[in-house]
Amino acid sequence: MVGPPMRPGLFRACARSPHLPPPRASSFGNFVSVSFPPVPAPLAQALEARGYADPTPVQAAVLEPALAGRDLLVSAQTGSGKTVAYGLAMAETLLDGAESLGPAGAPLALVIAPTRELALQVHRELTWLYAPAGARVVSCVGGMDPRRESRWLAEGAHIVVGTPGRLRDHLERRNLDPGALRAVVLDEADEMLDLGFREDLEFILGATPAARRTLLFSATLPKGIVALAENYQQEAQRIAVAGETRGHADIEYRAFRILPRETELVVVNTLRQVEARAAIVFCNTRNAVRHLQAVLTERGFSAVALSGELGQHERNAALQALRDGRARVCVATDVAARGIDLPGLGLVIHAELPHDAEVLQHRSGRTGRAGAKGISVLLVPPSRRRKAEELMARAGVVPVWSGPPPADEIRTLDQERLLEDAILTEEPSEEDRAMAQVLLARRTPEDLAAALARAYRARLPAPEEVTDPGFQTGKPAPARREGPRPPMGPSVWFRLNVGRRDNADPRRLLPMLCRRGGVTRDEVGAIRIFERETKFEIRGGAAERFAHSFGRTGPADLQVEALPGVPDLPRKPFRKRG
């Protein structure tokens, strides 16, 4: 069964120079050397066809000649190239010196993965890698039609890739014959134990031949993994890829100080600031995923959701939309996002902090893969500052702390991006030039430039006004202020030229007033919104500073004026309690 082509994530892409010699044949019989070390000729052909030359550290480690035929216990982070690593490592065992695998029958290799997405991803990788060897690769995962999988197995397979529960089901129903297995791979074994698959794994391994070769790959090696290896591997060689305990070198970590009620607004601004080809936003619950995906869609982002409540067809559709560019943002829970690999994923946002350092690394490891750079952003409210610092310390990462991306900075970035946009950089056609002459005859260049800027902004989600709480990091959190808020004292009332008809809302107005007016939240008093205007008070000592600062910052369409005395405000309606 041949799956769709997948982005090769395992040998780092390297365009072959015309001045470089072709891969040289080695003295290993049916082996050809692709840079180093030697791999079977059919697989070398597949790698060369995709333009891959230099192995990643984990690939080079498992292909050491001294490890041929041995059981392996490998600790390596996600995105390190481990799928092709074990695909190449087991090739000699499966081919046994032959040029091809011959007719498909009982499977020769079994690969077990924790999630449907990872299993299907592995299926795609092994399909292209083993295609020149004539391999038939079959997937068996939960959420798919088990009767169709039974037919595939009955027709024969060389390699079977699946999730623990579905593979156990096929073994119990005698659809999967383990008698001819030469190699078994456990991919992301630590996650399989975390998800409660220990009993299924022990059942599957117990049903396989004792003489099989077992390759166990895991991002971390907790006691449960070591115990599994001792029980089901024979004198396994342990391989620890250098740097697996540190933050990924290709990921830049940022920590934004935020107010809890502005989480959604900061997510919007972060997506707008970074402008990654694809981004993933992590939440801790299904409800939070649903809500945030709806918020982002309403604000103009092409966003999809991934959570456990979705069926396999919906999950596949969401992932395909991200891969082909129809969607740019994925909002997901940890479980739903395990194992997914998205091309061009340049940004990970932790809208809610993960529960432990390993989850932080797994989340962040969705980006910065195969040599590409990525950004991982943690949104940290004051009450979670200490938790965030502990998580990052345990994960071995040092973030850059700052406030959230301000709206003015994003507007400045938009101006720079417009100058580099294809609408300005592409060579105009004759039809374009003719239309330009007509427009110039009827409008001034300034009017046309303004129209271009307006059209460019219209296709972008608007940035939000957000607040930097300004708490210190690396020091004990300040004691929470007890008692009521201090009285305002003498104050000055102002009028702002936006109201309900402009969708004015205190939650957005307050941070904007603080930022543009150079005042703190405690220096802003009552805010009353009317149909066409908003009236608010500023503590007397800060009023002059506010008026001076507001007029010098931000767009000129927002205007304030000081009011004489205290305005006559209607009373708020009395609401009876109970």
Secondary structure, 3 states (H helix, E strand, C coil): CCCCCCCCCCEEECCCCCCCCCCCECCCCCEEECCCCEEEHHHHHHHHHCCEEEECHHHHHHCCHHHCCCCEEEECCCCCCHHHHHHHHCHHHHHCCCCCCCCCECCCEEEECCCHHHHHHHHHHHHHHHHHHCCCEEEECCCCCHHHHHHHHHHCECEEEECHHHHHHHHHCCCCCCCCCCEEEECCHHHHHHCCCHHHHHHHHHHCCCCCEEEEEECCCCHHHHHHHHHHCCCCEEEECCCCCCCCCCEEEEEEECCHHHHHHHHHHHHHHHCCCEEEEECCCHHHHHHHHHHHHHCCCCEEEECCCCCHHHHHHHHHHHHCCCCCEEEECHHHHCCCCCCCEEEEEECCCCCCHHHHHHHHCCCCCCCCCEEEEEEECHHHHHHHHHHHHHHCCCCEEECCCCHHHHHHHHHHHHHHCHHHHCCCCHHHHHHHHHHHHHCCHHHHHHHHHHHHHHCCCCCCCCCCCCCCCCCCCCCCCCCCCCCCCCEEEEEECCCHHHCCCHHHHHHHHHHHHCCCHHHEEEEEECCCCEEEEEEHHHHHHHHHHHCCCCCCCCCEEECCCCCCCCCCCCCCCC
